[in-house]
Amino acid sequence: MPLLLLFSSTGGLAAVEQSIAQGALLAVDEVNAAGGVGGRELVGLPTDVGAHHAAAPTRISGLLEESGAVAAVGGYTSSSRVAMIPAFLGGRALLLYSTYFEGLESERNVFYTGAIPNQFLIDYVDWIIERIGRKIYVLGSDYVYPRSLGAIVRKVVRRRGGEVVGGRYVPLGATNFDAVLREIEALAPDVVFSNLVGTDSTSSFYRAFAAAGHSPDTLPIAATVTTEFDVEQMGAEHAAGHYMTATYFGSLRNPANRRYVTAMRLRFGAETVVHAPQVGAYNAVRLFALAADRCAGELTPENLRQALTGLTFDGNPEGEAIRIHPNHYTSHASYVGCARADGQYDIVHRFPCRPPEPYPSILVPTSKRPAGFRRELGVVGDTVARECRRSGTAR
């Protein structure tokens, strides 16, 4: 039984995406070790979606037709997901998008196994204001995920009586943060909220931040994308003491995670780094296999869609069963971690498991939410852009 695995092996994000793909490959191995899907071997087909997103729909459509696959797992950045979705609009196959992201879309042929802002972001911002400080500088890569999160952060901070003193969006892959550091020095925030994506940008910023004389004791970074993989790439000493929110950390103590970490290191080596997007890919494959196993007769996208909706996977390394809701999103708890000198995170706070709300009321008014499955990126994009212009951070 073929299953496309859509992770880049070329381009600037290849390293992290190949690490994410390891979670999917482990899940394929586990499914086959347990007898496959309805007695059939599950065959994961690694597919390089590369850095050229414009070509993705044609390439994916061709591979779906050639392989006969009715589903694909993968995608990392939101820009890659948006580029991929046209390949699935005709109903030939379903996409299980496995990375946590900004939400803000409803697509009938897409399932989302990663968390969204009402599950990992809003509580985190409240925690930052309560525990760290009220003056926040927002930094992010310049595309839809960081801008969407930046708009939500601004709304939450304002609601809590805090202040976003400034912010900046830099090109994906940017490595020069001189202007950002000068601005931070001038504005004197209590915390830097980072939505930087990619090891190039994240590593460069954390190193430059430390070189400029900043430390977590006096000016902590609170991130949403500085996973254990990013920490390893930059050198753990540069991240130690700074914060990150995620639905998963490798240091979580629960039976499912102990099994997961052990299996990953047996499969890929003792130095293998585990992190949240990787677990999202693992969960996506396990959910696909459970759903496909429940489909009587021919496996079709429609049968698979029905089987996925309402499905639960109890072996989620995050520590709680993951359940697919009728809106195709999944349930998650989340955590705040403080980076350690060994590259892992100490869990310093846990937020409760929340059902998914892809259109958070703090950003999208009820009157602008779509009814049913209908992509609304245009409406939401206007909302986010308007928030960025209003805040003076659209750069």
Buried (B, 14 or more C-beta within 10 A) or exposed (E): BBBBBBBBBEBBBBBBBBBBBBBBBBBBBBBBEEEBBBEEEBEBBBBBBBBEBEEBBEBBBEBBEEBEBBBBBBBBBBBBBBBBBEBBEEEBBBBBBBBBBBBBBBBBBBBBBBBBBBBBBBBBBBBBBEBBBBBBBBBBBBBBBBBBBBBBBBBBBEEBEBBBBBBBBBEBBBBEBEEBBEBBEEBEBBBBBBBBBBBBBBBBBBBBBBEBEBEBEEBBBBBBBBBBBBBBBBBBBBBBBBBBBBBBBBBBEEEBBEEBBEBBBEEBEEEBBBBBBBBBBBBBBBBBBBBBBBBEEEBBBEBBBBBBBEBEBEBBBBBBEBBBBEBBBBBBBBBBBBBBEEBBBEBEBEBEBBEBBBBBEBBBEEEEBBEEEEBBBEBBBEBBEEBBEEBEBBE
